[in-house]
Structures are given as structure tokens and as C-alpha cells.
Amino acid sequence: MTDQRARGRSDSLQVPWASVARFIRQLSHDLRNDLNAIELQCAYLAELEANQELREEIRRLREMVVRPAAMLQRLSRNVSDVKPALIPYRASDLVEDLRARIHRDFAGEAAHVQWEVLTGDGMLRIDPQLFLEAVAELFANAFRRRRDQGALVARITAEKGRFIFALVEPKSGFDQSTENWGEKPFEEINQQHYGLGLFRVRAIAEAHGGELRAQFDADRSALITTLTLPLQEG
């Protein structure tokens, strides 16, 4: 009976997202403090140690500590409120920045991306750093997920007062619902990925007055993820 009550409480427990996000940020902060202290201690030991082999082992240990610290920092960022610093930005410049970012972050996979750019010289009002972060997350998802043979297509257009970025992934089958794409955190959790990437992308899009959506085109055997932003009038 006690176990049943406990399960009932856990099933019905609803915690506000703000409280969950605050907990994750605080936990990440506390753990990063400890990891940073370990990394600094390793750096100090490396300076004291004369043996080259031991110095190399200490270097590897520092790398092992830095990786989870960076992961925790990303986790904290992904649950933080999105507060863009909006500036005027030419669409053509954003496209060039985007291509450079993808080639930098995904040097090995970027060669398999086919770019189709059909934008004019319109103006956006965006936080370019946040927007590039959002699109890089879409690419990271696409490279991580299993897809069919064929190029990943990045299609960028401007129409009806909207800047439209669409990522087309070749897929012969797709059984997930795309109705609430990126609306719920923690939907798909696996090693070092916690179901927060698309949630963050949607938050960034909506903070810019845009939207994120996805659809599976069975006729084309493709999953199409679209990120749109409003263009400035005139």
C-alpha cells in the first residue's frame, strides 16, 4: 500500500518548469565549481611534476574534467530563459555567417550538406549568436540521427515577409509525431543528450517572433524541419 501511494504521488506530481530550470542551473553551477577546482589542481600538479609521462597523464585527466564541465554549462544554458539582444542584420550576411558556422562546427559532415539559397537582400532584426546556435542545433540533431543515403539539404528562402530556413533529411520511414515539435523537454533522453535541444531552438525562434515546425513528407521520403523569422518591412 505504501509503494502504491508513493507511485501515485510521483505520477501526479507536477513541478513548474521555472522550478525545474532553476534546479538544473543551480546543480550545474555547483558541479562545475567542483570540476573547475579539480582542473585547476591538475594544472598545478602538472607544473610541479618533472616526469613527462606523468605530465601527459595529468593533461589527459584535465581533458576528462573539462568535458563534463562544458556539458553542464550547455545543460544550464538550454534551460535558461531566452533574452535576445536584437540588432538589424542583413539576410545575405546571416547566410554567410551560417555557412561558416556549420563548416567550423561540423568540419567532417559539412561536405555532405547541399545548400540551396534563394534569399534577397532583406533585413532581419535578430540576435545573430542565438540564431546561429539554434540552426547549429538542428544540424547536430540531423547528423546524430540515422538517415538514408543522400545529401542533407539546407534550403534558405525569403517569401511573404518571412526568412525561412529548412533542413531536409532523407528518410524512408519516420514514425514520430511532429505535431508539437520541440514543445516538450525531456521527451527523448539518451547518453549526453537530454531532450532539450529542440526545446531550446523553439524558445529561440519564438523569442524572435518566429516559429519552429517539422513535417515528414512521405512522398519525398524526407523529414523537413523549418525555422522561420519575420523580415523587416521595407
C-alpha positions as CSV (number, residue, x, y, z in Angstrom):
1,M,0.0,0.0,0.0
2,T,2.9,2.4,0.8
3,D,4.5,1.7,-2.5
4,Q,1.2,2.3,-4.3
5,R,0.8,5.7,-2.5
6,A,4.4,6.6,-3.4
7,R,3.8,5.8,-7.1
8,G,0.6,7.7,-7.0
9,R,2.4,10.8,-5.7
10,S,5.1,10.6,-8.3
11,D,2.7,10.1,-11.1
12,S,0.6,13.1,-10.1
13,L,3.4,15.4,-9.1
14,Q,3.6,18.5,-11.3
15,V,6.6,20.8,-10.8
16,P,6.6,24.2,-12.6
17,W,9.1,24.5,-15.4
18,A,10.7,27.5,-13.7
19,S,11.5,25.4,-10.6
20,V,12.9,22.6,-12.7
21,A,15.1,25.0,-14.7
22,R,16.3,26.8,-11.5
23,F,17.2,23.4,-10.0
24,I,19.2,22.3,-13.1
25,R,21.0,25.7,-13.3
26,Q,22.0,25.5,-9.6
27,L,23.1,21.9,-9.8
28,S,25.1,22.6,-12.9
29,H,26.7,25.6,-11.3
30,D,27.6,23.6,-8.1
31,L,29.1,20.7,-10.0
32,R,31.0,23.0,-12.4
33,N,32.6,24.7,-9.4
34,D,33.9,21.4,-8.2
35,L,35.1,20.3,-11.6
36,N,36.8,23.6,-12.2
37,A,38.6,23.3,-8.8
38,I,39.8,19.8,-9.8
39,E,41.0,21.1,-13.2
40,L,43.0,23.9,-11.5
41,Q,44.5,21.4,-9.1
42,C,45.6,19.3,-12.1
43,A,47.2,22.3,-13.7
44,Y,49.1,23.0,-10.6
45,L,50.3,19.4,-10.3
46,A,51.4,19.4,-14.0
47,E,53.7,22.4,-13.1
48,L,55.2,20.6,-10.2
49,E,55.8,17.3,-12.0
50,A,59.0,16.9,-13.9
51,N,58.3,13.4,-15.3
52,Q,57.0,13.9,-18.9
53,E,54.9,10.7,-18.8
54,L,53.1,11.8,-15.7
55,R,52.6,15.3,-17.1
56,E,50.9,13.7,-20.1
57,E,48.6,11.7,-17.8
58,I,47.7,14.8,-15.9
59,R,46.9,16.5,-19.2
60,R,44.5,13.7,-20.1
61,L,42.9,14.0,-16.7
62,R,42.3,17.7,-17.2
63,E,40.6,17.0,-20.5
64,M,38.4,14.4,-18.8
65,V,37.3,17.0,-16.3
66,V,36.8,19.8,-18.8
67,R,34.3,17.7,-20.9
68,P,31.6,17.2,-18.3
69,A,32.1,20.8,-17.1
70,A,31.3,22.0,-20.7
71,M,28.3,19.6,-20.9
72,L,26.9,21.0,-17.7
73,Q,27.3,24.5,-19.0
74,R,25.4,23.6,-22.1
75,L,22.7,22.0,-20.0
76,S,22.3,25.1,-17.9
77,R,22.1,27.3,-21.0
78,N,19.5,25.1,-22.6
79,V,17.1,25.6,-19.6
80,S,17.7,29.3,-19.3
81,D,15.3,32.0,-20.5
82,V,16.0,33.3,-24.0
83,K,16.6,37.0,-24.0
84,P,17.8,38.1,-27.4
85,A,19.7,41.3,-27.9
86,L,18.1,42.3,-31.2
87,I,20.1,44.1,-33.9
88,P,19.4,44.8,-37.6
89,Y,21.1,42.1,-39.7
90,R,21.1,41.7,-43.5
91,A,19.8,38.3,-44.5
92,S,22.6,37.7,-47.0
93,D,25.2,38.3,-44.2
94,L,23.4,35.9,-42.0
95,V,23.5,33.2,-44.6
96,E,27.3,33.6,-45.0
97,D,27.7,33.5,-41.2
98,L,25.6,30.4,-41.0
99,R,27.5,28.5,-43.6
100,A,30.8,29.5,-41.9
101,R,29.5,28.3,-38.6
102,I,28.4,24.9,-39.9
103,H,31.7,24.3,-41.7
104,R,33.5,25.3,-38.4
105,D,31.4,23.2,-36.0
106,F,30.9,20.2,-38.3
107,A,34.0,20.0,-40.4
108,G,33.7,16.3,-41.2
109,E,30.0,16.3,-42.1
110,A,29.7,19.8,-43.7
111,A,30.9,18.4,-47.0
112,H,27.7,16.3,-47.2
113,V,25.4,19.4,-46.9
114,Q,23.8,20.7,-50.1
115,W,22.9,24.4,-49.9
116,E,20.0,26.0,-51.7
117,V,20.0,29.7,-51.1
118,L,17.2,31.8,-52.6
119,T,17.1,34.9,-50.4
120,G,17.0,38.5,-51.4
121,D,18.8,41.3,-49.6
122,G,16.2,41.7,-46.9
123,M,16.8,42.8,-43.3
124,L,16.2,40.9,-40.1
125,R,16.1,42.1,-36.5
126,I,17.7,39.3,-34.6
127,D,20.3,38.2,-32.1
128,P,22.7,36.5,-34.6
129,Q,24.5,34.5,-31.9
130,L,21.3,32.9,-30.7
131,F,20.0,32.2,-34.2
132,L,23.3,30.6,-35.3
133,E,23.1,28.5,-32.1
134,A,19.6,27.3,-33.0
135,V,20.5,26.3,-36.5
136,A,23.7,24.6,-35.4
137,E,21.5,22.5,-33.0
138,L,19.3,21.5,-35.9
139,F,22.3,20.3,-37.9
140,A,23.7,18.5,-34.8
141,N,20.4,16.6,-34.5
142,A,20.4,15.7,-38.2
143,F,24.0,14.5,-38.1
144,R,23.3,12.5,-35.0
145,R,20.1,10.8,-36.2
146,R,20.2,7.9,-38.6
147,R,19.2,9.0,-42.1
148,D,19.1,7.5,-45.6
149,Q,21.8,7.9,-48.2
150,G,21.8,11.3,-49.8
151,A,22.7,14.8,-49.1
152,L,21.4,16.8,-46.2
153,V,19.7,19.8,-47.9
154,A,19.8,23.3,-46.3
155,R,17.2,25.4,-48.1
156,I,17.1,29.2,-47.3
157,T,14.4,31.3,-48.9
158,A,12.5,34.6,-48.2
159,E,8.8,34.9,-49.0
160,K,5.8,36.7,-47.7
161,G,7.8,38.7,-45.3
162,R,9.5,35.7,-43.7
163,F,13.1,34.4,-43.7
164,I,12.8,30.6,-44.0
165,F,15.5,28.1,-43.1
166,A,14.5,24.5,-43.9
167,L,16.6,21.4,-43.2
168,V,15.7,18.4,-45.3
169,E,16.8,15.0,-44.1
170,P,16.4,11.9,-46.4
171,K,14.4,9.3,-44.5
172,S,12.4,6.4,-45.9
173,G,10.4,6.0,-42.7
174,F,9.6,8.1,-39.8
175,D,7.1,7.1,-37.0
176,Q,7.3,10.1,-34.6
177,S,4.7,12.8,-34.3
178,T,5.8,16.2,-35.5
179,E,2.7,18.0,-34.2
180,N,4.4,19.5,-31.1
181,W,7.9,19.5,-32.4
182,G,10.2,20.9,-29.7
183,E,7.5,21.9,-27.3
184,K,8.2,19.4,-24.5
185,P,11.6,19.0,-22.9
186,F,13.0,15.6,-21.8
187,E,10.9,13.7,-24.5
188,E,13.9,11.8,-25.8
189,I,16.8,11.1,-23.4
190,N,20.0,9.2,-24.2
191,Q,23.6,9.4,-23.3
192,Q,24.8,13.0,-23.1
193,H,21.5,14.2,-24.7
194,Y,18.6,15.2,-22.6
195,G,15.8,16.2,-24.9
196,L,16.4,19.9,-24.5
197,G,18.0,20.8,-27.9
198,L,14.8,21.3,-29.9
199,F,13.1,22.8,-26.9
200,R,15.8,25.5,-26.9
201,V,15.5,26.0,-30.6
202,R,11.8,26.6,-30.3
203,A,12.4,29.1,-27.5
204,I,14.9,31.0,-29.6
205,A,12.6,31.1,-32.6
206,E,9.6,32.3,-30.6
207,A,11.7,34.9,-28.8
208,H,12.4,36.4,-32.3
209,G,8.7,36.3,-33.3
210,G,9.3,33.2,-35.4
211,E,8.4,29.6,-35.2
212,L,9.8,26.1,-35.4
213,R,7.9,23.2,-37.1
214,A,8.6,19.9,-38.7
215,Q,6.8,17.5,-41.1
216,F,7.5,14.2,-42.6
217,D,7.0,14.1,-46.4
218,A,6.3,10.5,-47.2
219,D,6.2,11.2,-51.0
220,R,9.7,12.6,-50.9
221,S,10.9,10.4,-48.0
222,A,12.2,13.4,-46.1
223,L,11.9,14.9,-42.7
224,I,11.7,18.7,-43.1
225,T,12.5,20.9,-40.2
226,T,11.7,24.6,-40.7
227,L,12.8,27.6,-38.7
228,T,11.2,30.9,-39.8
229,L,11.8,34.5,-38.7
230,P,10.0,37.7,-39.7
231,L,11.7,40.1,-42.2
232,Q,11.6,43.8,-41.5
233,E,9.2,45.7,-43.7
234,G,10.8,47.9,-46.3
